[in-house]
Amino acid sequence: MAVTSMSTVQLGSALTVPLFGQLGASGTAGLRLGWAGVLLLVLVRPRRRDFDRRDLAACGVLGVATAGMMLFFMLALSRLPLGTASALEFLGPLAVSLYGPGHGRRAWTAAAALGVVLLTEPWHGRLDLLGVGYALAAAACWAAYILLTQRVGDRVTGLKGLAVSMPVAGVLGLLVAAPTLAVHVTWPTLWIMLALAALSPVLPFALEFLALRRLTTSAFGTLMSLEPAIALLVGFLVLGQEPGLASATGIVLVVVAGIGATRTGARPTTPPEPLAPHAPRTRVQELS
């Protein structure tokens, strides 16, 4: 599920790049988030009684993190190659993985970190600093997104948490993009962005919700080290961005780290504790 999620994210990003000339980076991100929020509300139809106040607050914060992750990444993508932007954004989940238990996990994290360095090739000194700043901001939002997604996914049944957080992200994205969209959006572009929103973020975010119920946050963060490699491949096939030798070596390292994470990262299962006669059941207990 995580690999499928990453592939659709990168394909959606690559297909969005040609629209930057018309809508700009913020316009494409805002429109995708807006459509994604509408789609999830229609498909999932969350109800107020499914959430307590803490759950709603967590979903709202998750929506803010989601909006930041998408907006900053699109801004980075307007200035950096797809593989480089994804590699820098990966520093967010990499930071999350550093807090996981176990020395073996540290070895996979170190391999992934070296792979990211080779993918970005900082020694050439040709990186766009503003683009790097945008990518690092997206990385911080992605780290928050991972932690909040697991919290919401464990407490709220099914995809209802995502169906609340995504409309929040959509409203924020559209507010940022409103000046651009008011001038440049057309009906054909509107329907194209609807299709892209279904491809990404609706499908991959739903898959991530399910994956994070089966993996620890640290293992999931290390597994996401596959994303720069997938981005590099999609950038080559779709956008013609050809990787060099260092990038190819980086791909090998992050793939090895990803395989290590999948072998050691399953969330531990424990038998459910007995419940009091009228105690509410959590999502984790319902899944047990």
C-alpha positions as CSV (number, residue, x, y, z in Angstrom):
1,M,0.0,0.0,0.0
2,A,2.8,2.4,0.9
3,V,4.6,1.8,-2.4
4,T,1.4,2.3,-4.5
5,S,0.8,5.5,-2.5
6,M,4.2,6.8,-3.3
7,S,4.0,5.9,-7.0
8,T,0.7,7.7,-7.5
9,V,1.9,10.8,-5.6
10,Q,4.9,11.1,-7.9
11,L,3.0,10.4,-11.0
12,G,0.4,13.0,-10.0
13,S,3.2,15.5,-9.3
14,A,4.8,14.9,-12.7
15,L,1.5,15.3,-14.5
16,T,0.9,18.6,-12.7
17,V,4.2,20.2,-13.7
18,P,2.9,21.2,-17.3
19,L,0.1,23.2,-15.6
20,F,2.5,25.4,-13.7
21,G,2.7,27.8,-16.7
22,Q,-1.1,28.5,-16.5
23,L,-2.0,28.1,-12.8
24,G,1.3,28.5,-11.0
25,A,2.6,26.2,-8.3
26,S,0.2,27.5,-5.6
27,G,-2.8,27.4,-8.0
28,T,-2.3,23.7,-9.0
29,A,-1.7,22.7,-5.3
30,G,-4.8,24.6,-4.1
31,L,-7.1,23.3,-6.8
32,R,-5.9,19.7,-6.2
33,L,-6.5,20.0,-2.4
34,G,-9.9,21.6,-3.0
35,W,-11.1,18.8,-5.3
36,A,-9.7,16.2,-2.9
37,G,-11.6,17.6,0.0
38,V,-14.9,17.6,-2.1
39,L,-14.3,14.0,-3.3
40,L,-13.6,12.6,0.2
41,L,-16.6,14.4,1.7
42,V,-18.9,12.9,-1.0
43,L,-17.4,9.4,-0.9
44,V,-16.9,9.0,2.9
45,R,-19.6,11.3,4.3
46,P,-18.3,11.7,7.9
47,R,-20.8,12.5,10.6
48,R,-20.3,14.7,13.7
49,R,-21.2,11.9,16.1
50,D,-18.2,9.9,14.8
51,F,-15.8,12.3,16.5
52,D,-15.2,13.8,19.9
53,R,-13.7,17.2,20.3
54,R,-10.1,16.0,20.5
55,D,-10.5,13.9,17.3
56,L,-11.9,16.9,15.4
57,A,-9.0,19.1,16.7
58,A,-6.5,16.5,15.6
59,C,-8.1,16.2,12.1
60,G,-8.0,20.0,11.8
61,V,-4.3,20.1,12.6
62,L,-3.7,17.3,10.2
63,G,-5.5,19.3,7.5
64,V,-3.1,22.2,8.1
65,A,-0.1,19.9,7.8
66,T,-1.5,18.4,4.6
67,A,-2.0,21.8,3.0
68,G,1.5,22.9,3.9
69,M,3.0,19.6,2.6
70,M,1.3,20.0,-0.8
71,L,1.7,23.7,-1.2
72,F,5.4,23.8,-0.2
73,F,6.2,20.7,-2.3
74,M,4.5,22.2,-5.4
75,L,6.5,25.5,-4.9
76,A,9.7,23.4,-4.6
77,L,8.8,21.4,-7.7
78,S,8.5,24.7,-9.7
79,R,12.2,25.3,-9.0
80,L,13.8,21.9,-8.6
81,P,13.8,18.5,-10.5
82,L,11.2,16.1,-9.2
83,G,13.8,13.6,-7.8
84,T,15.7,16.3,-5.9
85,A,12.6,17.9,-4.5
86,S,11.3,14.5,-3.3
87,A,14.7,13.6,-1.8
88,L,14.7,16.8,0.3
89,E,11.1,16.4,1.3
90,F,12.0,12.9,2.5
91,L,14.1,14.4,5.3
92,G,10.8,14.8,7.2
93,P,9.9,11.1,7.4
94,L,13.6,10.4,7.9
95,A,13.6,12.5,11.0
96,V,10.6,10.7,12.2
97,S,12.3,7.3,11.7
98,L,15.2,8.4,13.9
99,Y,13.0,8.2,17.0
100,G,12.1,4.6,16.4
101,P,13.3,1.8,18.7
102,G,16.0,-0.6,17.8
103,H,19.6,-0.4,16.5
104,G,18.8,-2.2,13.3
105,R,16.4,0.6,12.3
106,R,19.3,3.1,12.7
107,A,21.3,1.2,10.1
108,W,18.4,1.5,7.5
109,T,18.0,5.2,8.4
110,A,21.7,5.8,7.8
111,A,21.6,4.0,4.4
112,A,18.6,6.1,3.4
113,A,20.3,9.3,4.6
114,L,23.3,8.6,2.4
115,G,21.1,7.8,-0.5
116,V,19.4,11.2,-0.1
117,V,22.8,12.9,-0.1
118,L,23.7,11.2,-3.4
119,L,20.3,12.0,-4.9
120,T,20.6,15.7,-4.1
121,E,24.4,16.0,-5.0
122,P,25.0,19.1,-2.8
123,W,28.7,19.3,-3.8
124,H,27.8,20.7,-7.2
125,G,26.5,23.9,-5.6
126,R,23.8,24.3,-8.3
127,L,20.7,23.9,-6.1
128,D,18.1,26.7,-6.0
129,L,18.2,27.9,-2.4
130,L,14.6,29.1,-2.4
131,G,13.5,25.8,-3.9
132,V,15.5,23.9,-1.2
133,G,13.8,26.1,1.5
134,Y,10.4,25.2,0.1
135,A,11.3,21.5,0.0
136,L,12.5,21.6,3.6
137,A,9.3,23.3,4.7
138,A,7.4,20.5,3.0
139,A,9.6,18.0,4.9
140,A,8.6,19.5,8.2
141,C,4.9,19.3,7.2
142,W,5.3,15.7,6.1
143,A,6.9,14.7,9.4
144,A,3.9,16.2,11.2
145,Y,1.5,14.6,8.7
146,I,2.9,11.1,9.5
147,L,2.6,11.5,13.2
148,L,-0.9,13.0,13.0
149,T,-2.1,10.5,10.4
150,Q,-1.3,7.5,12.6
151,R,-3.0,9.2,15.6
152,V,-6.2,10.0,13.7
153,G,-6.2,6.7,11.9
154,D,-6.0,4.7,15.2
155,R,-8.8,6.7,16.8
156,V,-11.3,7.2,14.0
157,T,-13.0,4.5,12.1
158,G,-12.2,4.0,8.4
159,L,-11.3,7.0,6.3
160,K,-13.6,9.4,8.2
161,G,-10.6,11.3,9.7
162,L,-9.2,11.8,6.3
163,A,-12.6,13.0,5.1
164,V,-12.5,15.8,7.7
165,S,-8.8,16.8,7.5
166,M,-8.7,17.0,3.6
167,P,-11.5,19.6,3.4
168,V,-9.6,21.7,5.9
169,A,-6.5,21.4,3.7
170,G,-8.7,22.2,0.6
171,V,-10.0,25.4,2.2
172,L,-6.5,26.6,3.1
173,G,-5.1,25.6,-0.3
174,L,-7.9,27.5,-2.1
175,L,-7.4,30.6,0.0
176,V,-3.8,30.7,-0.9
177,A,-4.5,30.0,-4.6
178,A,-7.5,32.3,-4.9
179,P,-5.7,35.2,-6.6
180,T,-4.2,33.0,-9.3
181,L,-7.3,30.8,-9.9
182,A,-9.6,33.9,-10.2
183,V,-7.6,35.0,-13.2
184,H,-6.3,31.9,-14.9
185,V,-8.6,28.9,-14.2
186,T,-10.7,27.5,-17.1
187,W,-13.3,24.8,-17.3
188,P,-11.0,22.3,-19.1
189,T,-8.3,22.9,-16.5
190,L,-10.8,22.5,-13.7
191,W,-11.8,19.0,-14.9
192,I,-8.2,18.0,-15.4
193,M,-7.4,19.0,-11.8
194,L,-10.3,16.9,-10.6
195,A,-8.8,13.8,-12.3
196,L,-5.4,14.7,-10.8
197,A,-6.9,15.1,-7.3
198,A,-8.3,11.6,-7.5
199,L,-4.9,10.2,-8.5
200,S,-3.2,12.3,-5.9
201,P,-3.8,13.1,-3.1
202,V,-7.1,11.1,-2.6
203,L,-5.8,7.6,-3.5
204,P,-2.3,7.8,-1.9
205,F,-3.5,9.5,1.3
206,A,-6.2,6.8,1.7
207,L,-3.6,4.1,1.3
208,E,-1.2,5.8,3.7
209,F,-4.0,5.9,6.3
210,L,-4.3,2.1,6.0
211,A,-0.6,1.5,5.9
212,L,0.1,3.5,9.0
213,R,-2.3,1.2,11.0
214,R,0.1,-1.7,10.2
215,L,3.5,0.0,10.6
216,T,5.2,2.0,13.3
217,T,5.8,5.7,12.5
218,S,9.5,5.1,12.4
219,A,9.3,2.1,10.1
220,F,6.8,4.0,7.8
221,G,9.2,7.0,7.7
222,T,12.1,4.7,6.6
223,L,9.9,2.9,4.1
224,M,9.2,6.3,2.5
225,S,12.8,6.5,1.6
226,L,11.7,4.7,-1.6
227,E,9.9,7.9,-2.7
228,P,12.9,9.8,-4.0
229,A,13.9,6.8,-6.1
230,I,10.3,6.5,-7.5
231,A,10.3,10.3,-8.1
232,L,13.6,10.0,-10.0
233,L,12.2,7.3,-12.2
234,V,8.9,9.1,-12.9
235,G,10.9,12.3,-13.6
236,F,12.9,10.4,-16.1
237,L,10.0,8.7,-17.8
238,V,7.5,11.5,-17.8
239,L,9.6,14.7,-17.7
240,G,12.8,13.6,-19.3
241,Q,14.9,14.4,-16.2
242,E,17.9,12.0,-16.6
243,P,19.7,10.9,-13.4
244,G,23.5,10.7,-13.1
245,L,25.7,8.0,-11.5
246,A,25.4,9.5,-8.0
247,S,21.6,9.5,-8.3
248,A,21.6,5.9,-9.5
249,T,23.7,4.9,-6.5
250,G,21.4,6.8,-4.2
251,I,18.5,4.8,-5.7
252,V,20.2,1.5,-4.6
253,L,20.7,2.8,-1.1
254,V,17.2,4.0,-0.5
255,V,15.7,0.8,-2.0
256,V,17.9,-1.3,0.4
257,A,16.7,0.9,3.3
258,G,13.1,0.5,2.2
259,I,13.4,-3.3,2.1
260,G,14.9,-3.3,5.5
261,A,12.1,-1.2,6.9
262,T,9.4,-3.5,5.4
263,R,11.1,-6.6,7.1
264,T,11.3,-5.0,10.6
265,G,8.5,-2.4,10.7
266,A,5.3,-4.3,11.3
267,R,3.3,-2.7,14.2
268,P,3.3,-5.1,17.1
269,T,-0.1,-6.8,17.8
270,T,-1.2,-7.1,21.4
271,P,-4.4,-8.8,22.6
272,P,-7.1,-6.3,23.4
273,E,-7.7,-5.4,27.0
274,P,-11.1,-6.2,28.5
275,L,-13.5,-3.2,28.3
276,A,-15.8,-2.0,31.0
277,P,-19.5,-2.6,30.2
278,H,-20.0,0.9,28.9
279,A,-16.5,1.9,27.9
280,P,-16.1,3.3,24.4
281,R,-14.1,1.1,22.0
282,T,-11.1,2.7,20.2
283,R,-10.3,2.0,16.6
284,V,-7.3,-0.1,17.6
285,Q,-9.5,-2.3,19.7
286,E,-12.1,-2.6,16.9
287,L,-9.4,-3.9,14.5
288,S,-8.1,-6.5,17.0
